Amino acid sequence: MTVEIEKNGDVWTIVHNRPEARNSVDTTHAHALVDAFQAFEAGPAKVAVFWGKGGNFCAGWDLKLAASLSDPAKRDAYFDAHAFPIGSAPAGPGALGPSRMELSKPVVGAIEGAAVAGGMELALWCDVRVMAETAYLGVYCRRWGIPLMDGGAVRLPRLVGQGKALEIAMTGRKVEAAECYRIGLAERLAPHGEARASAEALAGEIARFPQEAVRADRRTIIETRGMTVRDGLRVEWANGLDAIRKEGTAGAGRFRDGAGRHGDFTKI
């Protein structure tokens, strides 16, 4: 299996297992990744971890596939099949698979080795990233005339600002883990070889809380980017109201009865 789901209670780890190609993505693997994340979205797990087996997260779009599209008719057919829909129609898989998916549940990226070109785009698609200290990002496809088409040019400036995004994208340079952490491309660092374990521990931290509120806050943070404060507050209120009705008042009752006093996060 090139994509596997390892289930551990509330946390599912989506494993991209194509190490012989540094976990690069062709059409088959793109659809397999989409299927795995659809299963996560529909299933009982609360948080997913996304990890590449064999020492690299993902080397991007499979360039052997890209090279096979030199015939104009074949190239046009491929890109027509992945075209972004007009209007509000649902977005199908991108060339890298799940890059257009809008999940209701969090995904933690576990980054070892290379997460470059389209692999960087998949890393940026995750909600948060845990990077091994030896891992790195980079728009390595800059060398071959291949642009960012799976969300990288949209998500990168939202994380690091326009100027830094332009510098990273236009030079295609290697962005090592320490710099990623410093500029906001990684939220946690881990020792070499321990990104997955660290990401699964973080996922477990998130999964143990009441999930309606977790998802409401996640949804608000994502949905309100670029809104005016007033419009954002309206969205926050609507999302929060639904969550507090479903679980917030019950949680307040647990606090009233003695749980979680003095900032205790262990007995909630």
Secondary structure, 3 states (H helix, E strand, C coil): CCEEEEEECCEEEEEECCHHHCCCECHHHHHHHHHHHHHHHHCCCCEEEEEECCCCCECCECHHHHHCCCCHHHHHHHHHHCCCCCCCCCCCCECCEHHHCCCCCCEEEEECCEEECHHHHHHHHCCEEEEECCCEEECHHHHHCCCCCCCHHHHHHHHHCHHHHHHHHHHCCCEEHHHHHHHCCCCEEECCCCHHHHHHHHHHHHHCCCHHHHHHHHHHHHHCCCCCHHHHHHHHHHHHHHHHHHHHHHHHHHHHCCCCHHHCCCCC
